[in-house]
Amino acid sequence: MPFPSDCYDPERLDLMTRALDVAWNAVVMRRHESDRAALHTRMEIRIMAAVRDGERDDACLSQAALELVVPPNEV
């Protein structure tokens, strides 16, 4: 699990992990392997920030992460 479990309750961890999985699967084939680790970290941070700001919908969280790399009209 990429998110720190000492900062989030199990329900939030599950929500964020699902959102990250959806977003990651949408972009992994578009990126060179050397870019993937940094991108994954940036997507995690984007999801954590959105949850901190009150977002609880996994589709919206995935969208927030995807906006880092995919123009909104391509998602």
Secondary structure as a PSIPRED ss2 file (coil, helix, strand):
# PSIPRED VFORMAT (PSIPRED V4.0)

   1 M C   1.000  0.000  0.000
   2 P C   1.000  0.000  0.000
   3 F C   1.000  0.000  0.000
   4 P C   1.000  0.000  0.000
   5 S C   1.000  0.000  0.000
   6 D C   1.000  0.000  0.000
   7 C C   1.000  0.000  0.000
   8 Y C   1.000  0.000  0.000
   9 D C   1.000  0.000  0.000
  10 P H   0.000  1.000  0.000
  11 E H   0.000  1.000  0.000
  12 R H   0.000  1.000  0.000
  13 L H   0.000  1.000  0.000
  14 D H   0.000  1.000  0.000
  15 L H   0.000  1.000  0.000
  16 M H   0.000  1.000  0.000
  17 T H   0.000  1.000  0.000
  18 R H   0.000  1.000  0.000
  19 A H   0.000  1.000  0.000
  20 L H   0.000  1.000  0.000
  21 D H   0.000  1.000  0.000
  22 V H   0.000  1.000  0.000
  23 A H   0.000  1.000  0.000
  24 W H   0.000  1.000  0.000
  25 N H   0.000  1.000  0.000
  26 A H   0.000  1.000  0.000
  27 V H   0.000  1.000  0.000
  28 V H   0.000  1.000  0.000
  29 M H   0.000  1.000  0.000
  30 R H   0.000  1.000  0.000
  31 R C   1.000  0.000  0.000
  32 H C   1.000  0.000  0.000
  33 E H   0.000  1.000  0.000
  34 S H   0.000  1.000  0.000
  35 D H   0.000  1.000  0.000
  36 R H   0.000  1.000  0.000
  37 A H   0.000  1.000  0.000
  38 A H   0.000  1.000  0.000
  39 L H   0.000  1.000  0.000
  40 H H   0.000  1.000  0.000
  41 T H   0.000  1.000  0.000
  42 R H   0.000  1.000  0.000
  43 M H   0.000  1.000  0.000
  44 E H   0.000  1.000  0.000
  45 I H   0.000  1.000  0.000
  46 R H   0.000  1.000  0.000
  47 I H   0.000  1.000  0.000
  48 M H   0.000  1.000  0.000
  49 A H   0.000  1.000  0.000
  50 A H   0.000  1.000  0.000
  51 V H   0.000  1.000  0.000
  52 R H   0.000  1.000  0.000
  53 D C   1.000  0.000  0.000
  54 G C   1.000  0.000  0.000
  55 E C   1.000  0.000  0.000
  56 R C   1.000  0.000  0.000
  57 D C   1.000  0.000  0.000
  58 D H   0.000  1.000  0.000
  59 A H   0.000  1.000  0.000
  60 C H   0.000  1.000  0.000
  61 L H   0.000  1.000  0.000
  62 S H   0.000  1.000  0.000
  63 Q H   0.000  1.000  0.000
  64 A H   0.000  1.000  0.000
  65 A H   0.000  1.000  0.000
  66 L H   0.000  1.000  0.000
  67 E C   1.000  0.000  0.000
  68 L C   1.000  0.000  0.000
  69 V C   1.000  0.000  0.000
  70 V C   1.000  0.000  0.000
  71 P C   1.000  0.000  0.000
  72 P H   0.000  1.000  0.000
  73 N H   0.000  1.000  0.000
  74 E H   0.000  1.000  0.000
  75 V C   1.000  0.000  0.000
